[in-house]
Every structure is written in structure tokens, then in C-alpha cells.
């Protein structure tokens, strides 16, 4: 897995298949959703901005986990 900021790179994080499999994270490209532990979130579009990502703060399951 690599996390960092590189000039001109469009990815926030690169996660290997071994980690995705062990965590049972399901990338559903047919519906553009990511499923993990019973929760689903939409995949981010390539042209999304940081402002587009604030919707996550409105998800009750994440608010509950933060508390």
C-alpha cells in the first residue's frame, strides 16, 4: 500500500489485492460502489474535488463511529 502526495498523480492511495482480499473489501465497478463490512459508499469520480467528498460527513454510520 502506498499513501502520499505525488505531483500529477490522481490517486489518494494504492491498495494491493492481497489487502483488499484480507479485509474483504468489494470493489463493485458495475455499480460504482465500494462495500466493506456491510457498508457501501460510492466510488469517487476521477474529476472529483475535495469539496465533493464532504458528503461522507453526512453518513450516519460514520458519525456514529466517530462518536
Biopython code that builds the backbone (N, CA, C, O; Angstrom):
import numpy as np
from Bio.PDB.StructureBuilder import StructureBuilder

atoms = [
    (1, "UNK", "N", (0.848, -1.165, 0.000)),
    (1, "UNK", "CA", (0.000, 0.000, 0.000)),
    (1, "UNK", "C", (0.891, 1.224, 0.000)),
    (1, "UNK", "O", (1.919, 1.243, 0.677)),
    (2, "UNK", "N", (0.513, 2.243, -0.748)),
    (2, "UNK", "CA", (1.252, 3.490, -0.777)),
    (2, "UNK", "C", (0.294, 4.644, -0.499)),
    (2, "UNK", "O", (-0.759, 4.747, -1.127)),
    (3, "UNK", "N", (0.655, 5.499, 0.428)),
    (3, "UNK", "CA", (-0.120, 6.694, 0.724)),
    (3, "UNK", "C", (0.831, 7.864, 0.641)),
    (3, "UNK", "O", (1.914, 7.826, 1.224)),
    (4, "UNK", "N", (0.450, 8.891, -0.065)),
    (4, "UNK", "CA", (1.314, 10.055, -0.155)),
    (4, "UNK", "C", (0.808, 11.017, -1.195)),
    (4, "UNK", "O", (-0.248, 10.813, -1.793)),
    (5, "UNK", "N", (1.563, 12.055, -1.404)),
    (5, "UNK", "CA", (1.210, 13.034, -2.412)),
    (5, "UNK", "C", (2.352, 13.115, -3.408)),
    (5, "UNK", "O", (3.494, 13.393, -3.043)),
    (6, "UNK", "N", (2.036, 12.875, -4.644)),
    (6, "UNK", "CA", (2.991, 12.972, -5.732)),
    (6, "UNK", "C", (2.424, 13.914, -6.769)),
    (6, "UNK", "O", (1.245, 13.826, -7.112)),
    (7, "UNK", "N", (3.227, 14.792, -7.259)),
    (7, "UNK", "CA", (2.795, 15.772, -8.252)),
    (7, "UNK", "C", (2.229, 15.073, -9.484)),
    (7, "UNK", "O", (2.902, 14.237, -10.087)),
    (8, "UNK", "N", (0.994, 15.410, -9.861)),
    (8, "UNK", "CA", (0.376, 14.890, -11.061)),
    (8, "UNK", "C", (-0.248, 13.509, -10.930)),
    (8, "UNK", "O", (-0.774, 12.987, -11.913)),
    (9, "UNK", "N", (-0.206, 12.905, -9.754)),
    (9, "UNK", "CA", (-0.791, 11.576, -9.558)),
    (9, "UNK", "C", (-2.236, 11.740, -9.121)),
    (9, "UNK", "O", (-2.533, 12.543, -8.236)),
    (10, "UNK", "N", (-3.143, 10.976, -9.744)),
    (10, "UNK", "CA", (-4.571, 11.147, -9.472)),
    (10, "UNK", "C", (-5.105, 10.213, -8.406)),
    (10, "UNK", "O", (-6.317, 10.177, -8.190)),
    (11, "UNK", "N", (-4.258, 9.460, -7.735)),
    (11, "UNK", "CA", (-4.715, 8.505, -6.730)),
    (11, "UNK", "C", (-4.390, 8.991, -5.330)),
    (11, "UNK", "O", (-3.313, 9.537, -5.094)),
    (12, "UNK", "N", (-5.326, 8.792, -4.388)),
    (12, "UNK", "CA", (-5.095, 9.114, -2.985)),
    (12, "UNK", "C", (-4.297, 8.006, -2.315)),
    (12, "UNK", "O", (-3.457, 8.262, -1.453)),
    (13, "UNK", "N", (-4.573, 6.771, -2.726)),
    (13, "UNK", "CA", (-3.952, 5.617, -2.096)),
    (13, "UNK", "C", (-3.979, 4.456, -3.086)),
    (13, "UNK", "O", (-4.935, 4.294, -3.844)),
    (14, "UNK", "N", (-2.933, 3.663, -3.069)),
    (14, "UNK", "CA", (-2.895, 2.452, -3.875)),
    (14, "UNK", "C", (-2.887, 1.280, -2.903)),
    (14, "UNK", "O", (-1.987, 1.161, -2.072)),
    (15, "UNK", "N", (-3.894, 0.414, -3.007)),
    (15, "UNK", "CA", (-4.039, -0.730, -2.109)),
    (15, "UNK", "C", (-3.945, -1.998, -2.943)),
    (15, "UNK", "O", (-4.599, -2.109, -3.980)),
    (16, "UNK", "N", (-3.145, -2.944, -2.503)),
    (16, "UNK", "CA", (-2.970, -4.193, -3.237)),
    (16, "UNK", "C", (-4.131, -5.149, -3.054)),
    (16, "UNK", "O", (-4.893, -5.061, -2.091)),
    (17, "UNK", "N", (-4.249, -6.074, -4.012)),
    (17, "UNK", "CA", (-5.309, -7.079, -3.951)),
    (17, "UNK", "C", (-5.221, -7.938, -2.707)),
    (17, "UNK", "O", (-6.249, -8.379, -2.192)),
    (18, "UNK", "N", (-4.007, -8.189, -2.208)),
    (18, "UNK", "CA", (-3.862, -9.012, -1.011)),
    (18, "UNK", "C", (-4.547, -8.364, 0.189)),
    (18, "UNK", "O", (-5.211, -9.049, 0.967)),
    (19, "UNK", "N", (-4.394, -7.052, 0.344)),
    (19, "UNK", "CA", (-5.038, -6.346, 1.450)),
    (19, "UNK", "C", (-6.550, -6.259, 1.243)),
    (19, "UNK", "O", (-7.318, -6.465, 2.183)),
    (20, "UNK", "N", (-6.978, -5.956, 0.022)),
    (20, "UNK", "CA", (-8.409, -5.894, -0.263)),
    (20, "UNK", "C", (-9.080, -7.231, 0.055)),
    (20, "UNK", "O", (-10.169, -7.266, 0.629)),
    (21, "UNK", "N", (-8.430, -8.317, -0.318)),
    (21, "UNK", "CA", (-8.995, -9.642, -0.064)),
    (21, "UNK", "C", (-9.031, -9.957, 1.426)),
    (21, "UNK", "O", (-10.035, -10.469, 1.922)),
    (22, "UNK", "N", (-7.956, -9.660, 2.144)),
    (22, "UNK", "CA", (-7.937, -9.997, 3.571)),
    (22, "UNK", "C", (-8.928, -9.148, 4.370)),
    (22, "UNK", "O", (-9.464, -9.618, 5.373)),
    (23, "UNK", "N", (-9.179, -7.912, 3.946)),
    (23, "UNK", "CA", (-10.154, -7.051, 4.620)),
    (23, "UNK", "C", (-11.577, -7.254, 4.095)),
    (23, "UNK", "O", (-12.533, -6.683, 4.620)),
    (24, "UNK", "N", (-11.696, -8.077, 3.052)),
    (24, "UNK", "CA", (-12.984, -8.357, 2.419)),
    (24, "UNK", "C", (-13.666, -7.083, 1.903)),
    (24, "UNK", "O", (-14.864, -6.870, 2.087)),
    (25, "UNK", "N", (-12.853, -6.248, 1.251)),
    (25, "UNK", "CA", (-13.362, -5.029, 0.612)),
    (25, "UNK", "C", (-13.741, -5.390, -0.816)),
    (25, "UNK", "O", (-12.914, -5.910, -1.565)),
    (26, "UNK", "N", (-14.986, -5.118, -1.199)),
    (26, "UNK", "CA", (-15.515, -5.477, -2.510)),
    (26, "UNK", "C", (-15.650, -4.224, -3.366)),
    (26, "UNK", "O", (-16.466, -3.349, -3.075)),
    (27, "UNK", "N", (-14.851, -4.142, -4.417)),
    (27, "UNK", "CA", (-14.942, -3.030, -5.365)),
    (27, "UNK", "C", (-15.907, -3.434, -6.463)),
    (27, "UNK", "O", (-15.607, -4.302, -7.284)),
    (28, "UNK", "N", (-17.074, -2.796, -6.471)),
    (28, "UNK", "CA", (-18.132, -3.142, -7.413)),
    (28, "UNK", "C", (-18.159, -2.128, -8.553)),
    (28, "UNK", "O", (-18.907, -1.151, -8.511)),
    (29, "UNK", "N", (-17.345, -2.369, -9.556)),
    (29, "UNK", "CA", (-17.277, -1.429, -10.673)),
    (29, "UNK", "C", (-18.572, -1.393, -11.475)),
    (29, "UNK", "O", (-18.870, -0.379, -12.106)),
    (30, "UNK", "N", (-19.345, -2.472, -11.466)),
    (30, "UNK", "CA", (-20.597, -2.486, -12.226)),
    (30, "UNK", "C", (-21.601, -1.477, -11.685)),
    (30, "UNK", "O", (-22.439, -0.969, -12.430)),
    (31, "UNK", "N", (-21.518, -1.185, -10.383)),
    (31, "UNK", "CA", (-22.428, -0.204, -9.780)),
    (31, "UNK", "C", (-21.674, 0.999, -9.208)),
    (31, "UNK", "O", (-22.284, 1.875, -8.594)),
    (32, "UNK", "N", (-20.366, 1.049, -9.401)),
    (32, "UNK", "CA", (-19.506, 2.140, -8.907)),
    (32, "UNK", "C", (-19.638, 2.316, -7.394)),
    (32, "UNK", "O", (-19.687, 3.438, -6.890)),
    (33, "UNK", "N", (-19.697, 1.177, -6.673)),
    (33, "UNK", "CA", (-19.804, 1.209, -5.214)),
    (33, "UNK", "C", (-18.656, 0.413, -4.596)),
    (33, "UNK", "O", (-18.118, -0.505, -5.215)),
    (34, "UNK", "N", (-18.293, 0.777, -3.372)),
    (34, "UNK", "CA", (-17.314, 0.048, -2.583)),
    (34, "UNK", "C", (-18.049, -0.483, -1.366)),
    (34, "UNK", "O", (-18.693, 0.278, -0.644)),
    (35, "UNK", "N", (-17.956, -1.804, -1.133)),
    (35, "UNK", "CA", (-18.629, -2.412, 0.010)),
    (35, "UNK", "C", (-17.582, -2.969, 0.970)),
    (35, "UNK", "O", (-16.632, -3.635, 0.558)),
    (36, "UNK", "N", (-17.773, -2.685, 2.252)),
    (36, "UNK", "CA", (-16.882, -3.197, 3.282)),
    (36, "UNK", "C", (-17.662, -3.337, 4.578)),
    (36, "UNK", "O", (-18.242, -2.371, 5.074)),
    (37, "UNK", "N", (-17.670, -4.533, 5.116)),
    (37, "UNK", "CA", (-18.294, -4.803, 6.410)),
    (37, "UNK", "C", (-19.759, -4.360, 6.446)),
    (37, "UNK", "O", (-20.224, -3.807, 7.442)),
    (38, "UNK", "N", (-20.478, -4.610, 5.351)),
    (38, "UNK", "CA", (-21.898, -4.287, 5.297)),
    (38, "UNK", "C", (-22.232, -2.856, 4.918)),
    (38, "UNK", "O", (-23.402, -2.527, 4.722)),
    (39, "UNK", "N", (-21.226, -2.002, 4.812)),
    (39, "UNK", "CA", (-21.465, -0.600, 4.427)),
    (39, "UNK", "C", (-21.050, -0.396, 2.974)),
    (39, "UNK", "O", (-20.095, -1.012, 2.499)),
    (40, "UNK", "N", (-21.766, 0.464, 2.283)),
    (40, "UNK", "CA", (-21.431, 0.798, 0.899)),
    (40, "UNK", "C", (-21.270, 2.296, 0.754)),
    (40, "UNK", "O", (-22.014, 3.076, 1.348)),
    (41, "UNK", "N", (-20.283, 2.691, -0.050)),
    (41, "UNK", "CA", (-20.088, 4.097, -0.399)),
    (41, "UNK", "C", (-19.828, 4.166, -1.900)),
    (41, "UNK", "O", (-19.261, 3.238, -2.476)),
    (42, "UNK", "N", (-20.240, 5.258, -2.531)),
    (42, "UNK", "CA", (-19.985, 5.382, -3.970)),
    (42, "UNK", "C", (-18.507, 5.640, -4.235)),
    (42, "UNK", "O", (-17.819, 6.283, -3.441)),
    (43, "UNK", "N", (-18.032, 5.125, -5.367)),
    (43, "UNK", "CA", (-16.671, 5.416, -5.779)),
    (43, "UNK", "C", (-16.588, 6.882, -6.173)),
    (43, "UNK", "O", (-17.552, 7.458, -6.676)),
    (44, "UNK", "N", (-15.455, 7.461, -5.943)),
    (44, "UNK", "CA", (-15.222, 8.854, -6.312)),
    (44, "UNK", "C", (-14.926, 8.938, -7.800)),
    (44, "UNK", "O", (-14.181, 8.118, -8.335)),
    (45, "UNK", "N", (-15.503, 9.919, -8.463)),
    (45, "UNK", "CA", (-15.210, 10.097, -9.885)),
    (45, "UNK", "C", (-13.808, 10.675, -10.042)),
    (45, "UNK", "O", (-13.278, 11.296, -9.121)),
    (46, "UNK", "N", (-13.220, 10.471, -11.198)),
    (46, "UNK", "CA", (-11.843, 10.930, -11.435)),
    (46, "UNK", "C", (-11.703, 12.443, -11.325)),
    (46, "UNK", "O", (-10.638, 12.943, -10.962)),
    (47, "UNK", "N", (-12.757, 13.165, -11.630)),
    (47, "UNK", "CA", (-12.668, 14.624, -11.604)),
    (47, "UNK", "C", (-13.253, 15.227, -10.326)),
    (47, "UNK", "O", (-13.524, 16.427, -10.279)),
    (48, "UNK", "N", (-13.449, 14.413, -9.296)),
    (48, "UNK", "CA", (-14.000, 14.910, -8.031)),
    (48, "UNK", "C", (-13.008, 15.840, -7.344)),
    (48, "UNK", "O", (-11.794, 15.658, -7.436)),
    (49, "UNK", "N", (-13.543, 16.826, -6.664)),
    (49, "UNK", "CA", (-12.718, 17.749, -5.891)),
    (49, "UNK", "C", (-12.863, 17.408, -4.409)),
    (49, "UNK", "O", (-13.722, 16.610, -4.035)),
    (50, "UNK", "N", (-12.043, 17.998, -3.586)),
    (50, "UNK", "CA", (-12.128, 17.739, -2.150)),
    (50, "UNK", "C", (-13.492, 18.151, -1.607)),
    (50, "UNK", "O", (-13.993, 17.537, -0.665)),
    (51, "UNK", "N", (-14.089, 19.171, -2.183)),
    (51, "UNK", "CA", (-15.409, 19.606, -1.749)),
    (51, "UNK", "C", (-16.464, 18.534, -2.029)),
    (51, "UNK", "O", (-17.435, 18.404, -1.284)),
    (52, "UNK", "N", (-16.270, 17.764, -3.109)),
    (52, "UNK", "CA", (-17.213, 16.701, -3.450)),
    (52, "UNK", "C", (-17.210, 15.587, -2.410)),
    (52, "UNK", "O", (-18.173, 14.825, -2.326)),
    (53, "UNK", "N", (-16.165, 15.480, -1.630)),
    (53, "UNK", "CA", (-16.030, 14.378, -0.683)),
    (53, "UNK", "C", (-16.670, 14.662, 0.661)),
    (53, "UNK", "O", (-16.748, 13.760, 1.495)),
    (54, "UNK", "N", (-17.127, 15.870, 0.904)),
    (54, "UNK", "CA", (-17.699, 16.212, 2.206)),
    (54, "UNK", "C", (-19.010, 15.492, 2.492)),
    (54, "UNK", "O", (-19.458, 15.486, 3.639)),
    (55, "UNK", "N", (-19.643, 14.881, 1.484)),
    (55, "UNK", "CA", (-20.896, 14.161, 1.713)),
    (55, "UNK", "C", (-20.701, 13.064, 2.756)),
    (55, "UNK", "O", (-21.660, 12.686, 3.429)),
    (56, "UNK", "N", (-19.502, 12.552, 2.902)),
    (56, "UNK", "CA", (-19.236, 11.473, 3.859)),
    (56, "UNK", "C", (-19.591, 11.908, 5.277)),
    (56, "UNK", "O", (-20.018, 11.080, 6.082)),
    (57, "UNK", "N", (-19.424, 13.175, 5.593)),
    (57, "UNK", "CA", (-19.742, 13.662, 6.932)),
    (57, "UNK", "C", (-21.230, 13.563, 7.242)),
    (57, "UNK", "O", (-21.627, 13.632, 8.405)),
    (58, "UNK", "N", (-22.050, 13.403, 6.216)),
    (58, "UNK", "CA", (-23.497, 13.306, 6.415)),
    (58, "UNK", "C", (-23.973, 11.863, 6.568)),
    (58, "UNK", "O", (-25.169, 11.627, 6.732)),
    (59, "UNK", "N", (-23.063, 10.900, 6.517)),
    (59, "UNK", "CA", (-23.454, 9.500, 6.617)),
    (59, "UNK", "C", (-23.581, 9.109, 8.087)),
    (59, "UNK", "O", (-22.599, 9.186, 8.826)),
    (60, "UNK", "N", (-24.776, 8.689, 8.532)),
    (60, "UNK", "CA", (-24.997, 8.364, 9.939)),
    (60, "UNK", "C", (-24.036, 7.317, 10.499)),
    (60, "UNK", "O", (-23.606, 7.431, 11.647)),
    (61, "UNK", "N", (-23.689, 6.291, 9.703)),
    (61, "UNK", "CA", (-22.808, 5.244, 10.223)),
    (61, "UNK", "C", (-21.426, 5.799, 10.549)),
    (61, "UNK", "O", (-20.789, 5.347, 11.500)),
    (62, "UNK", "N", (-20.952, 6.780, 9.767)),
    (62, "UNK", "CA", (-19.638, 7.374, 10.052)),
    (62, "UNK", "C", (-19.716, 8.332, 11.232)),
    (62, "UNK", "O", (-18.778, 8.421, 12.024)),
    (63, "UNK", "N", (-20.816, 9.041, 11.354)),
    (63, "UNK", "CA", (-20.991, 9.925, 12.515)),
    (63, "UNK", "C", (-21.015, 9.110, 13.798)),
    (63, "UNK", "O", (-20.412, 9.485, 14.804)),
    (64, "UNK", "N", (-21.737, 7.968, 13.741)),
    (64, "UNK", "CA", (-21.828, 7.096, 14.915)),
    (64, "UNK", "C", (-20.448, 6.536, 15.275)),
    (64, "UNK", "O", (-20.089, 6.479, 16.452)),
    (65, "UNK", "N", (-19.683, 6.127, 14.274)),
    (65, "UNK", "CA", (-18.352, 5.578, 14.529)),
    (65, "UNK", "C", (-17.418, 6.635, 15.111)),
    (65, "UNK", "O", (-16.573, 6.318, 15.948)),
    (66, "UNK", "N", (-17.560, 7.884, 14.678)),
    (66, "UNK", "CA", (-16.716, 8.961, 15.177)),
    (66, "UNK", "C", (-16.999, 9.262, 16.646)),
    (66, "UNK", "O", (-16.101, 9.646, 17.396)),
    (67, "UNK", "N", (-18.258, 9.083, 17.046)),
    (67, "UNK", "CA", (-18.635, 9.345, 18.443)),
    (67, "UNK", "C", (-18.103, 8.252, 19.342)),
    (67, "UNK", "O", (-18.314, 8.292, 20.554)),
]
sb = StructureBuilder()
sb.init_structure("model")
sb.init_model(0)
sb.init_chain("A")
sb.init_seg("    ")
for serial, (resi, resn, name, xyz) in enumerate(atoms, 1):
    if name == "N":
        sb.init_residue(resn, " ", resi, " ")
    sb.init_atom(name, np.array(xyz, "f"), 0.0, 1.0, " ", f" {name:<3s}", serial, name[0])
structure = sb.get_structure()
